[in-house]
Amino acid sequence: MALSEDSTTLNAYLADFGVSCTAGSVTADAILDQPSEDLIDGTIIFTDYLLTALNSSFGNLVSGDSITCDSVAYTVRETRKLDDGTFVEISLQKT
């Protein structure tokens, strides 16, 4: 049986695991991750902020745009579509 990706299911998933985000006049839930990356055998460790959101909510964001997630301000670095394009992954930096 195929899985259904209707807006109710997708929004419920984001509501369970996400935080409230606002960019311009759009407010929607998205998943904010803060993965650490280790470069040069532990000499450099940095945190990159990644936001997973519905393409229909934040897929139009471009580098330099502002977004607030969970009351923290960020600037968009890059927006990439994931898999079939239903979701986007947005690379962020704290403002």
TORZA-177944 format. One line per field, with one value per atom (N, C-alpha, C): residue number from 1; atom name; x, y, z. Coordinates in nm, 4 decimals, decimal comma. Layout:
REM TORZA-177944
i: c(NUM  ...)
at: c(CA  ...)
xx: c(X  ...)
yy: c(Y  ...)
zz: c(Z  ...)
***
This chain:
REM TORZA-177944
i: c(1  1  1  2  2  2  3  3  3  4  4  4  5  5  5  6  6  6  7  7  7  8  8  8  9  9  9  10  10  10  11  11  11  12  12  12  13  13  13  14  14  14  15  15  15  16  16  16  17  17  17  18  18  18  19  19  19  20  20  20  21  21  21  22  22  22  23  23  23  24  24  24  25  25  25  26  26  26  27  27  27  28  28  28  29  29  29  30  30  30  31  31  31  32  32  32  33  33  33  34  34  34  35  35  35  36  36  36  37  37  37  38  38  38  39  39  39  40  40  40  41  41  41  42  42  42  43  43  43  44  44  44  45  45  45  46  46  46  47  47  47  48  48  48  49  49  49  50  50  50  51  51  51  52  52  52  53  53  53  54  54  54  55  55  55  56  56  56  57  57  57  58  58  58  59  59  59  60  60  60  61  61  61  62  62  62  63  63  63  64  64  64  65  65  65  66  66  66  67  67  67  68  68  68  69  69  69  70  70  70  71  71  71  72  72  72  73  73  73  74  74  74  75  75  75  76  76  76  77  77  77  78  78  78  79  79  79  80  80  80  81  81  81  82  82  82  83  83  83  84  84  84  85  85  85  86  86  86  87  87  87  88  88  88  89  89  89  90  90  90  91  91  91  92  92  92  93  93  93  94  94  94  95  95  95)
at: c(N  CA  C  N  CA  C  N  CA  C  N  CA  C  N  CA  C  N  CA  C  N  CA  C  N  CA  C  N  CA  C  N  CA  C  N  CA  C  N  CA  C  N  CA  C  N  CA  C  N  CA  C  N  CA  C  N  CA  C  N  CA  C  N  CA  C  N  CA  C  N  CA  C  N  CA  C  N  CA  C  N  CA  C  N  CA  C  N  CA  C  N  CA  C  N  CA  C  N  CA  C  N  CA  C  N  CA  C  N  CA  C  N  CA  C  N  CA  C  N  CA  C  N  CA  C  N  CA  C  N  CA  C  N  CA  C  N  CA  C  N  CA  C  N  CA  C  N  CA  C  N  CA  C  N  CA  C  N  CA  C  N  CA  C  N  CA  C  N  CA  C  N  CA  C  N  CA  C  N  CA  C  N  CA  C  N  CA  C  N  CA  C  N  CA  C  N  CA  C  N  CA  C  N  CA  C  N  CA  C  N  CA  C  N  CA  C  N  CA  C  N  CA  C  N  CA  C  N  CA  C  N  CA  C  N  CA  C  N  CA  C  N  CA  C  N  CA  C  N  CA  C  N  CA  C  N  CA  C  N  CA  C  N  CA  C  N  CA  C  N  CA  C  N  CA  C  N  CA  C  N  CA  C  N  CA  C  N  CA  C  N  CA  C  N  CA  C  N  CA  C  N  CA  C  N  CA  C  N  CA  C  N  CA  C  N  CA  C  N  CA  C  N  CA  C  N  CA  C  N  CA  C)
xx: c(0,0843  0,0000  0,0885  0,0586  0,1366  0,1021  0,2023  0,1801  0,1256  0,0348  -0,0256  0,0440  0,0767  0,1386  0,0409  -0,0697  -0,1613  -0,1198  -0,1723  -0,1306  -0,1615  -0,2677  -0,3015  -0,1936  -0,1493  -0,0459  0,0861  0,1247  0,2520  0,2516  0,1439  0,1351  0,1351  0,0730  0,0731  0,2148  0,2896  0,4286  0,5116  0,4977  0,5735  0,5286  0,4019  0,3524  0,4100  0,4294  0,4843  0,6323  0,7087  0,8539  0,9120  0,8295  0,8803  0,8620  0,9099  0,8938  0,8283  0,7702  0,7055  0,8106  0,7961  0,8890  0,8096  0,8693  0,8047  0,9054  0,8663  0,9440  0,8465  0,8638  0,7688  0,6321  0,5327  0,3959  0,3579  0,4523  0,4248  0,4733  0,3830  0,4181  0,3766  0,4714  0,4446  0,5418  0,5088  0,5989  0,7054  0,8262  0,9372  1,0300  1,1140  1,2054  1,3428  1,3888  1,5182  1,6205  1,7247  1,8331  1,9599  2,0459  2,1718  2,2868  2,3137  2,4188  2,5575  2,6447  2,7844  2,8650  2,9621  3,0484  3,1926  3,2639  3,4027  3,4916  3,5781  3,6702  3,8138  3,8972  4,0410  4,0678  4,0157  4,0392  4,0148  3,9035  3,8659  3,9279  4,0092  4,0695  3,9638  3,8675  3,7594  3,6270  3,5425  3,4077  3,3121  3,2131  3,1178  2,9758  2,8817  2,7409  2,6758  2,6073  2,5331  2,3854  2,3075  2,1643  2,0894  2,0088  1,9313  1,7836  1,7041  1,5594  1,4947  1,4125  1,3364  1,1926  1,1417  1,0090  0,9369  0,8083  0,7322  0,7750  0,7948  0,8285  0,7220  0,5978  0,4878  0,4905  0,5573  0,5659  0,6881  0,8069  0,9311  1,0228  0,9736  1,0564  1,1027  1,0424  1,0807  1,1881  1,2377  1,3409  1,4736  1,5469  1,6767  1,7826  1,9054  2,0177  1,9984  2,0156  2,0011  1,8660  1,7652  1,6325  1,6382  1,5465  1,5376  1,4256  1,4481  1,3460  1,3675  1,2585  1,2649  1,2079  1,2859  1,2439  1,2558  1,1457  1,1446  1,2005  1,1594  1,1955  1,3427  1,4159  1,5560  1,5660  1,6376  1,6513  1,7649  1,7384  1,8361  1,8353  1,9453  1,9552  1,9722  1,8995  1,9057  2,0383  2,1041  2,2265  2,1958  2,1096  2,0783  1,9507  1,8720  1,7513  1,7629  1,7423  1,7511  1,6262  1,5754  1,4630  1,5136  1,4298  1,4601  1,3727  1,4282  1,3568  1,2612  1,1307  1,0324  0,9952  1,0590  1,0338  0,9235  0,8626  0,7599  0,8213  0,9419  1,0147  1,1364  1,1797  1,3054  1,3928  1,5231  1,6199  1,6844  1,6752  1,7251  1,8432  1,9566  2,0765  2,0688  2,0901  2,0730  2,1988  2,2099  2,3088  2,2374  2,2773  2,2163  2,2487  2,1500  2,1695  2,2105)
yy: c(-0,1177  0,0000  0,1236  0,2164  0,3398  0,4360  0,5119  0,6144  0,7400  0,8056  0,9269  1,0489  1,1463  1,2703  1,3858  1,3831  1,4950  1,6025  1,7224  1,8353  1,8129  1,7400  1,7134  1,6266  1,5232  1,4340  1,5076  1,5842  1,6566  1,7619  1,8350  1,9371  1,8746  1,7580  1,6889  1,6445  1,5956  1,5552  1,6752  1,7880  1,9078  1,9626  1,9518  1,9993  1,9154  1,7865  1,6977  1,7220  1,7480  1,7556  1,8945  1,9892  2,1183  2,2310  2,3471  2,4712  2,5728  2,6758  2,7794  2,8701  2,8916  2,9759  3,0798  3,1996  3,3073  3,3719  3,3830  3,4547  3,5435  3,6746  3,7664  3,7479  3,7232  3,7062  3,5596  3,4689  3,3257  3,2732  3,2074  3,1386  2,9928  2,9027  2,7590  2,6841  2,5588  2,4736  2,4152  2,4009  2,3387  2,2748  2,1852  2,1137  2,1797  2,2279  2,2938  2,1978  2,1693  2,0838  2,1669  2,1232  2,1935  2,0923  2,0286  1,9275  1,9906  1,9253  1,9685  1,8925  1,9594  1,8979  1,9083  1,7994  1,7910  1,7977  1,8974  1,9109  1,8989  1,8461  1,8358  1,7653  1,6455  1,5617  1,6339  1,7049  1,7697  1,9057  1,9527  2,0850  2,1938  2,1726  2,2689  2,1958  2,2437  2,1903  2,3082  2,2968  2,4054  2,3506  2,4385  2,4024  2,4711  2,3943  2,4461  2,4286  2,5301  2,5228  2,4831  2,3784  2,3278  2,3265  2,3798  2,3842  2,2983  2,2024  2,1206  2,1688  2,2095  2,2713  2,2282  2,2536  2,2286  2,3287  2,2791  2,3650  2,4731  2,4364  2,5318  2,6453  2,6252  2,7293  2,8181  2,7561  2,8332  2,8025  2,7354  2,6989  2,8150  2,9315  3,0481  3,1334  3,0927  3,1702  3,1575  3,2684  3,2702  3,3260  3,3113  3,3586  3,5050  3,5316  3,6678  3,6982  3,6136  3,6342  3,6093  3,6709  3,6539  3,5581  3,4809  3,3911  3,3812  3,3734  3,3563  3,2195  3,1396  3,0057  2,9945  2,9599  2,9429  3,0679  3,1849  3,3182  3,3568  3,2873  3,3205  3,3618  3,4722  3,5244  3,4541  3,4188  3,3544  3,4235  3,4027  3,4468  3,3223  3,3171  3,2026  3,2044  3,0879  3,0721  3,0062  2,9022  2,8272  2,7465  2,7293  2,6467  2,5373  2,4102  2,2961  2,2096  2,1633  2,0694  1,9322  1,8599  1,7231  1,6254  1,5146  1,4036  1,4507  1,4390  1,4732  1,6219  1,7016  1,8456  1,8885  1,7957  1,8316  1,9099  1,8680  1,9356  2,0066  2,1108  2,1778  2,1744  2,1793  2,1918  2,3289  2,4095  2,5460  2,5590  2,5952  2,6177  2,7592  2,7714  2,9005  2,9395  3,0687  3,1169  3,2096  3,2059  3,2950  3,4388  3,5255  3,6672  3,7413)
zz: c(0,0000  0,0000  0,0000  -0,0869  -0,0990  0,0142  0,0564  0,1580  0,0922  0,1608  0,1085  0,1683  0,0840  0,1303  0,1111  0,1833  0,1738  0,2738  0,2584  0,3418  0,4894  0,5210  0,6612  0,7266  0,6584  0,7110  0,7261  0,6248  0,6291  0,7393  0,7544  0,8594  0,9987  1,0137  1,1433  1,1786  1,0807  1,1025  1,1493  1,0826  1,1199  1,2557  1,2870  1,4167  1,5309  1,5072  1,6102  1,6353  1,5300  1,5417  1,5176  1,4777  1,4356  1,5350  1,4929  1,5684  1,4751  1,5333  1,4544  1,3901  1,2605  1,1850  1,1064  1,0935  1,0192  0,9249  0,7987  0,6977  0,6221  0,6340  0,5723  0,6341  0,5507  0,6004  0,6207  0,5988  0,6101  0,7449  0,8180  0,9426  0,9277  0,9540  0,9423  1,0315  1,0610  1,1384  1,0459  1,1003  1,0281  1,1302  1,0854  1,1747  1,1696  1,2849  1,2949  1,3557  1,2796  1,3267  1,3406  1,4318  1,4542  1,4548  1,3404  1,3373  1,3478  1,4228  1,4321  1,3279  1,2721  1,1730  1,2193  1,2038  1,2458  1,1219  1,1154  1,0030  1,0521  0,9710  0,9972  1,1306  1,1471  1,2654  1,3975  1,4075  1,5329  1,5556  1,4630  1,4778  1,4662  1,3782  1,3585  1,3739  1,4628  1,4785  1,4658  1,3785  1,3630  1,3578  1,3847  1,3808  1,2612  1,1810  1,0676  1,1004  1,0841  1,1143  0,9880  0,9982  0,8848  0,9197  0,8316  0,8500  0,7423  0,7830  0,6886  0,6936  0,5778  0,5716  0,4449  0,4418  0,3197  0,2128  0,0924  -0,0200  -0,0389  -0,0172  -0,0350  0,0670  0,1806  0,2831  0,2649  0,2521  0,2515  0,1330  0,0321  -0,0833  -0,1677  -0,1489  -0,2289  -0,1616  -0,0440  0,0236  -0,0503  -0,0570  -0,1251  -0,0304  -0,0681  0,0124  0,0515  0,1814  0,2330  0,2934  0,2661  0,3250  0,4751  0,5478  0,6933  0,7288  0,8358  0,8888  1,0396  1,1137  1,2587  1,2925  1,3664  1,4070  1,5576  1,6210  1,7662  1,8351  1,7854  1,8380  1,8191  1,7317  1,7032  1,5563  1,5309  1,3946  1,3204  1,1946  1,1072  0,9715  0,8975  0,7595  0,6729  0,5620  0,4707  0,3961  0,3926  0,3144  0,1800  0,1845  0,0630  0,0847  -0,0209  -0,0159  -0,1216  -0,0792  -0,1698  -0,1568  -0,2701  -0,2670  -0,2263  -0,1512  -0,1102  -0,1875  -0,2239  -0,2882  -0,3971  -0,3734  -0,4768  -0,4771  -0,3923  -0,3896  -0,2950  -0,2227  -0,1258  -0,0105  0,0302  0,1368  0,0798  0,1506  0,1195  0,2438  0,2226  0,3308  0,3138  0,4195  0,4139  0,5072  0,4527  0,5320  0,5885  0,7216  0,7893  0,8657  0,8941  0,9905  1,0856  1,2131  1,3121  1,2754  1,2975  1,2672  1,3917)
***
